[in-house]
Amino acid sequence: MKKFLTTAFLFTLATFVFAQAAPAAPKSLFEGQYLAHLALAIAAAGCGLAQGKAVVAACEGIARNPQAAGNIRTTMIIGLALIEALVIYVLVAAFAVK
């Protein structure tokens, strides 16, 4: 539950940051393209961790029940595609900021 709340807070914070109008002051580390790159790095790291955890769980499931390997593999691939979509969404947002 703690991880979920932390993730929800970070997503909310990112939403508010991207929704703000650009100030006339010079760019700092937490504005515009720098923030987009930071969000991309965080999303890629989270994606890598989630994909690793999904593959480990799938391998354990196949090891416990080899007859269900096809169903487990299909479900894992769909899950990995959805996890990877997070990084693609952030990449699109990073290009939109530039």
Contacts in CASP RR format, 6 or more apart in sequence:
PFRMAT RR
TARGET T0000
AUTHOR 0000-0000-0000
METHOD contacts of the structure
MODEL  1
MKKFLTTAFLFTLATFVFAQAAPAAPKSLFEGQYLAHLALAIAAAGCGLA
QGKAVVAACEGIARNPQAAGNIRTTMIIGLALIEALVIYVLVAAFAVK
10 42 0 8 1.000
14 39 0 8 1.000
17 30 0 8 1.000
17 35 0 8 1.000
18 35 0 8 1.000
18 93 0 8 1.000
18 97 0 8 1.000
22 31 0 8 1.000
22 32 0 8 1.000
23 31 0 8 1.000
27 33 0 8 1.000
27 34 0 8 1.000
28 34 0 8 1.000
30 38 0 8 1.000
32 97 0 8 1.000
33 94 0 8 1.000
33 97 0 8 1.000
33 98 0 8 1.000
35 97 0 8 1.000
36 90 0 8 1.000
36 93 0 8 1.000
36 94 0 8 1.000
36 97 0 8 1.000
36 98 0 8 1.000
37 94 0 8 1.000
39 90 0 8 1.000
39 93 0 8 1.000
39 94 0 8 1.000
40 87 0 8 1.000
40 90 0 8 1.000
40 91 0 8 1.000
40 94 0 8 1.000
43 86 0 8 1.000
43 87 0 8 1.000
43 89 0 8 1.000
43 90 0 8 1.000
44 87 0 8 1.000
44 90 0 8 1.000
46 86 0 8 1.000
47 83 0 8 1.000
47 84 0 8 1.000
47 86 0 8 1.000
47 87 0 8 1.000
48 83 0 8 1.000
50 83 0 8 1.000
51 80 0 8 1.000
51 83 0 8 1.000
51 84 0 8 1.000
54 76 0 8 1.000
54 79 0 8 1.000
54 80 0 8 1.000
54 83 0 8 1.000
55 76 0 8 1.000
55 80 0 8 1.000
58 72 0 8 1.000
58 73 0 8 1.000
58 75 0 8 1.000
58 76 0 8 1.000
61 68 0 8 1.000
61 72 0 8 1.000
62 68 0 8 1.000
62 69 0 8 1.000
62 72 0 8 1.000
62 73 0 8 1.000
65 72 0 8 1.000
END
